[in-house]
Amino acid sequence: MNKLVLLFALTFSSFVNAWVINGVGDFKFEQLNDQVHVIHGPIASPSEKNHGFMNNPIFIEGDNGLIIIDPGSSKFVGDNILNEVEKVSSKPVVAVINTHVHGDHWLANHAVKDKYPDAKFYAHMNMIREAEYGEAERWIKIYSDITNKAKGTIAVIPTYSIGHKDTLTIEGQKFIIHSPLPSSHSSSDIMIEHVNSKTLFTGDNAFTDRMGRFDGQSSMLDNIKILDYAKNLTIDTYVPGHGYSGAVTQSIDPYLNYLKIIEQESRKGYDEDLADYEIKPFADKHLAAYKDWSGYDQQLGVHINKMLLEIEALDL
């Protein structure tokens, strides 16, 4: 086989064996260890171009079935994720665990429920309550407004509640749920420890190459505490909600260090009675390593403002 034919064959094989999103990339499951597989989704914000797909769907292979964590943002995305799952394993999906209420992580439950109606769906009690009382409809509208591909998605809200230190054993795989604080990235976060492989799925408590967002129910200070907590677990591999997986130095430390710099500079600014826009250039000087992260320019000022409000609330 000559080099040109070989190159064509390799390229064709790559596209056949992956979900191709034109202009964005091709996405297929990577095997992190014996049981854990992950698709590292796009790090850009959800758009028509990427079909609203932006998270890291995961599946864990059990004895006779599969466990999915955060299948994605719509029925359309979920259908494509399941298609990629089936290229790796013929076992049925028996359980889905959602890390929090933000729709980019769980609206694809619809696809799983359609194909595997007996699958069980797990989440923090706060996620279940929030989804039932309006968050599900709100997130479906958000994604339907972003992309036509999300239209027709139906909310499949988890029915099994899990919380801090709960354990699940599913198809020979043991999971420990970690949710030691009432809020961090959201008010419904869980981190999921896969004991068999010493892997921690952090949800959006951790990011790599992308800036997280914080709303009124979140706490940046608690997010710092959560990541320090995660570092003290016996873990080999960390899988963030967005960005690449790896050891603690690759997938926890960068975002944790960013948050600590924001806290440090905000506390200095608060003591000197500075406004967020006055603190921003001082923080920016310490953040050269993050300027290529998706959302850096848009989120830096927002993060400083949020941190200032939290520091002020503690002071009061």
FENCOR-V721933 format. One record per run of one state. SS is the DSSP state (A for helix, B for strand, O for the rest). FROM is the first residue (numbers start at 1). TO is the last residue. Records with the same first field share a line. If there is no record, write none. Layout:
# FENCOR-V721933
SS: FROM-TO, FROM-TO
This chain:
# FENCOR-V721933
O: 1-2, 17-18, 22-24, 28-29, 32-35, 39-57, 62-64, 70-74, 89-91, 98-102, 107-108, 116-119, 147-147, 151-159, 163-166, 171-172, 179-190, 198-198, 208-209, 211-219, 232-236, 243-245, 247-247, 252-252, 272-275, 286-287, 291-293, 295-295, 316-316
A: 3-16, 75-88, 103-106, 109-115, 125-146, 148-150, 195-197, 220-231, 248-251, 253-271, 276-285, 288-290, 296-315
B: 19-21, 25-27, 30-31, 36-38, 58-61, 65-69, 92-97, 120-124, 160-162, 167-170, 173-178, 191-194, 199-207, 210-210, 237-242, 246-246, 294-294
